[in-house]
Amino acid sequence: MSLFQEHLPKDRPASREEEWGFTLWEFIADNWLYLIIILLILGIFLYARISWRKRQNRNKQN
């Protein structure tokens, strides 16, 4: 009786799904609402920043 296994499976690199557990499209499909909210907050932030700069430039010119 042999205690050692004769044919061990060879190591292979993990596929992207095995490594991360999901694909990019699955992540987007499952979290689309959160992504839209993040984009909306980012848009409001950028709009406020641009309008603040315009207001500051107008005040400097007067």
N, C-alpha and C positions, 0 to 999 in steps of 0.2 A: 504494500500500500504506500503510495507516494503522497507526501504532505504538500508538495509544491505543485502549483498549477502549471501545466506545460505551455499553454497558449494564453498569455495575458493580452488583453486588448491594448492596442497602441494608443498613446495619448494623441489627441488632436486638438487644435485650438477651438475654443467655443465659438459658436455662431453669434451673430449680433443679438438675436432674440434670446439665446441661452445666457449671454453675458449680462444683458440689461433687463431681461424679463418682459420687454415690450418693444415695439417698433415706434418710430417717430409718428407715423400716421395713427396708430392706436392711442398714443399719448394725446395727440391733438383732438381726436374724436371723443375721448373720455373727458377731456378738460377744456372744451371749447368755451364754455361759459366763463371760466376763470381767466382764460387768455383774452377774451373780449373785454372783461373788466379791467385787466392790467393795461391793455392798449388804450382804453378810454381814460384811465387815470393818467397815463403817460401823455396822452394828447392834451388833457386839461393842463397838466404841468407845463408842457412846452408852450401852449398858447399863453398862459399866464406869464411865463418868462419873457416871451417875445413882446407882449403888450407892455410889460414893466420896462423893458429896455427902450421901447418907443417913447413911453411917457418920460423916462429919464432924459432922453435926448431932447425932447421938446422943452423940458424945464431948463436944460442947460443953455438952449438957444435964446430963451427969453430973458 
